[in-house]
Each structure stands twice: as C-alpha cells, then as structure tokens.
Amino acid sequence: MRENAKNQFKKSVSLLHDQEKQRVGGSRQGNKIRLADFIHENTQQIVSEWSTFARTLKPAANNMTPLALRNHIHQILAFIVSDIKSPQTSSEQIQKSHGGKEKSSTPSAAETHAALRLAGGFNIDQMVSEYRALRASVIKLWGKANTQMNGVDIIDLTRFNESIDQELTESVSHYTKKVSYSKDLFIGILSHDLRTPLGAISMASKLILNIGALNERQTMLANQICESTSRITTIVHDLLDVTRARFGSGLPVMRSHMDMGFVSRQLVDELRIAYPKRNITLEVLGDLKGEWDKARIGQVFSNLIGNAIQYSFKDSSIDVVVKGTLREVMISVHNEGVPIPLGKIATLFDALTRAVTDEGEHPEAVNLGLGLYITKEIVVSHGGTIDVTSTEDDGTTFTVRFPRTV
C-alpha cells in the first residue's frame, strides 16, 4: 500500500511537471496549437480582421490610411504572445489582476497606440472598442482552429485575457493623462491669454469715461463696454473654476481670519444696488468669525442670491439668514417661485445645469449654469455641505453649512 501511494505521488508530480512545460513552452498538443503560437503564426489574419473593424470607427477613421489604422497592433500582439509564454506565479497573477504589475519606464506599444488614437480624433470609447474587437477576433479565429478545449487551453485563454486587460489599462491610463494635460493647457491659455486683453479693454473703457467731454451716447457706449467686459471676466473666472474642479487640480482655497457677517452685508448691499427693484432682506445672528476664504465666500453669497433673484417671483422678497453657532456658520437663502421638480434636484449642482421647472426652463436663464456647481465646490473645499428644498407652499431654500474647523 505504501509503495503504491509513493508511485501514485510520483506520477502526479510528473504530470504536473509536464503540464507546466506545456503551459510555458509547449507549442502543439497533437493537432492542437497553443494560443500564443496561434497568435504568432496568424498575426496577419488577426490584424486584417481587426483593421476592418477599426475602419468602422467614424468619423476618426475616415482620413486614416490602412497603415495608420494598424499602427502598433503588431507590437501589441507581440507583447501578448510574450506575456502568455512567460512563467507566472499565483502571486504574480493576483498582482497583475489588481493592476500592480511593474511597468517599464519607456512608452509601451499600448501607450503609443493611445497617443496616436487621441491625436487621430478617436474618443476613449472607440479605443476601448478596438481592444474588445481584438479580443473577439483572436478568440473566434483560435476557436475555429481548436474545436475542443482542455485544461491547458483554459489557462492560455486566461493568460490572454490578462494580457489584453493589461494593454487596455495602459492605453486608457495614457489616454486620460494626455487629456488631462490638454485640460491643464486650456487653463493656462484661458487664464493668461484671455484675462490680459480683457483687463486692457476694461481699463481703456474706464479711462475713456474719466476723460470727460463725452456726449450722452458716447458715455452710454463706454459704460456698455465696461459692463460687458466685467461679465466676460466673470465667465472666464467661472470656466477656470469649473475646469480646475472637474479635472483634478481642485478649487484653490486661501483661508484667513474673516467675518462672515461683514461679507454678507457687503454682498447684499452690492446686489441691492444692482437690482434696485428687488427686496433683499438680511438677518445676521451669532458669532460669524472664523477661518475661511473671503473671496470664495463672497462667490457663494453672490451665486445663491443671484440665483434666487433669477428664479423668484418679481414681487417677492429674497430672504438671507446668516447664523453662527458653536460648531458652524449656517447660510440660508430663500425665495418664492415656481418649485424645482424633485427629479431635477439631484442634478441641480452639476456643471452646465440650469434650474428647470415643470413649465420649462426659466425665460431669464441665460447663463451657462455654472454658478451652483461652483458654489457646491467652494462649500465642499471648506469641508461644508449644501442642500436645497423646494415646494410650492414653502418656496425654495438653499442651506449652506461651513464648519469652523476642518
């Protein structure tokens, strides 16, 4: 019995050893061909089928040559063949599945492919679909050659899928990094190349007004230039804030000692001048001193009160309350108007979203819908929260809470 058990154990070890040799280096099992060798021997057919699919990705593929459409696919397939054939331990497989495989410092074929696809006008969905098509082409063609699968084939297929996922991950990561760089470049161009000429226009119009000896029409035109320039500057600042918030750099916050009550009075007075026909009330309660970004807090007041003015009934008042407690400062802005539908509240603070009632978009909603998004980002960057309630009976109330410490 003991001798039989020993022989059985030797046979098991020998079988496992043979399977491992087949997995790493074996090319054929009888009439069957291993997946890595199949890819190597049928590269042209795989590339041809994959290129046919790539041509359907319109409009990016319209002006691309067949060579451009096939760029780096041979290198990607070569990597897959090499990866499938290379020995891999269980821990290495787990590490790869978690995206932890070490990457070379030089650009891979997948990264180069991503860069060229971005330059060629392919969007990220189209690029991902290319990998999906490549995976399907290989499996389909190999399946026709191998009508029956065994355990070694399953291992090969698993390794193949791991390799495709590795290449796809590298391509997507590189694509998104390139896009992020483009966004940062956009911020730089917008902040420098637009704000400078706008500042010059604004200064020139103010100088014209100070020269004097202008007739009524000339004065009106100069004032119009000042107001229009100011509005454009505000839009530029809003776009800069949105770009920073949405693409990773975040809104800059410069905390300093300030009085929230003073800022609220200042902003309400400015808006009363800007909207002399509207009744804006302000109630200030409690200790309102703390460490916040004064300019950003001013944006919160301006955006919320401006939003209330825009979407309220003309004969109703805008009620602002600023209240300080031991742990936080609370700001509420209330207005009477057509209520915001419940289904719209969930996306109200998204960028490029304007308040829409059951009767449709407000007729005076001419802005880009950035104010509430920027307001939310400012509040969140201070560690606070913002909420809204809106009913026909109680009106619409935005409530912001700023903690005294974060």
Secondary structure, DSSP 4 states (H G I P E B T S, - for coil): -HHHHHHHHHHHHHHHHHHHHHHHT--EETTEE-HHHHHHHTHHHHHHHHHHHHTTSTTGGGG--HHHHTTTHHHHHHHHHHHHHS---HHHHHHHHTT-----SSPPHHHHHHHHHHHTT--HHHHHHHHHHHHHHHHHHHHHH-SS--HHHHHHHHHHHHHHHHHHHHHHHHHHHHHHHHHHHHHHHIIIIIHHHHHHHHHHHHHHHHH----HHHHHHHHHHHHHHHHHHHHHHHHHHHHHHHTSS------EEEEHHHHHHHHHHHHHHH-TTSEEEEEEES--EEEE-HHHHHHHHHHHHHHHHHHS-TTSEEEEEEEE-SSEEEEEEEE-SSPPPHHHHTTTTSTT---EETTEE-TT--S-S-HHHHHHHHHHHTT-EEEEEEETTTEEEEEEEEES--
